Amino acid sequence: QQEKEDLQGKSKSREHLSQTAGKSEVTPVPSKSIDLEMKQVQCKRKNSNIEITKQSTTIKSLKKEVQEKDERVQELQAKISRLERDLIMKRHLIEDLRSRLKANQENEKACNKTLESLERKVKSLTEECSNKKTSIDSLKQRLNVATEEKSHYELMYHKAKDELEKKVLKLSNLESKVIETECAMTELESAASQQLHGLAKQSGQALETVQKKLLLANDKIEEFMTFVK
């Protein structure tokens, strides 16, 4: 623009000189040189106009780029604001986490103490459980022995029960035989008494014979009763 203004000023001064040269005859200027210079000036003017157009286009593109960069700067500023807010929140969060970490460390110390006491208790309980396990094993062995003895005694009981049932059956049979024998004795006594009455008149020898038979029968009855007992 400055060069354009300079060229415009030069052209105006040359035009003014040409006009004054036409009016004045004291300082004449050759017209060919003036025309050549004017053509040069016009050529420079055209080139300047072309350059100005290029510069205008460049300025527009630069303005657009500057606008985009301004928008980008605004976005970045907004992002920076958000990041600053996030940073503040993260600082508060870090402080909170530090306080929590401190509290957790204190809790961890207390928990470690509790854990040590619990480990001691677990150790003592483990020893106690081991002792109880040993006692339980011995009791199991005793129980196995007692179970074997119980099985043996149950077997003996069943055998004794079977033998008792057999003996009870024998005893019932013997009792029935004793009853039958007693009935036979009663019949024998009644028959003997009848025979005694019938043979009372017989000789003493027959009486002695009957008495001997009766004694023999009594002896047999006593032997039978002894056997039954």
C-alpha angles and dihedrals in degrees: 000000000000090000090049091052090049092051091046089051091049092049091049091049090049091049089049090049091048091051093047089046090056092051097040124057095188096083109029118190123201111252096213094060090047092051091048092050090047090053090050090050092049090048090050088047092054091047089048091051090050090048090047090052090050091047090048090052090047090048091051091049090046091049089050090048090047089050090049090048090049089052089046090049090050090049090048091048090050089047089048089051090050090046090049090051089047089047091052091048091047090050090052088046091050090050089049090048091049091052089047090048090052091049090046091050090053090047089048091054090051090045091050090053090048090046091052091051090047091049090053090049091047090050092051091045090049091053090046090049090049090052091046090048090054089048091047091050091052090047089050090052090049089047091052090050090047090048091052090048090047091051089049092049091045089053090049089047092052090047091048090046091052091047091047091051089050091048091046088052090049090047092052089049090049091047090052089049090049089051090049089047092049089051089049090048091050090050089044092050092047090047090046092050090048090048089048090052090045094045097039088104094049125094126293090245092063089048092052090049091053091047090051090050090048091050090049090049090049090049090051090048091050091048090049091049090048089050091049091050 
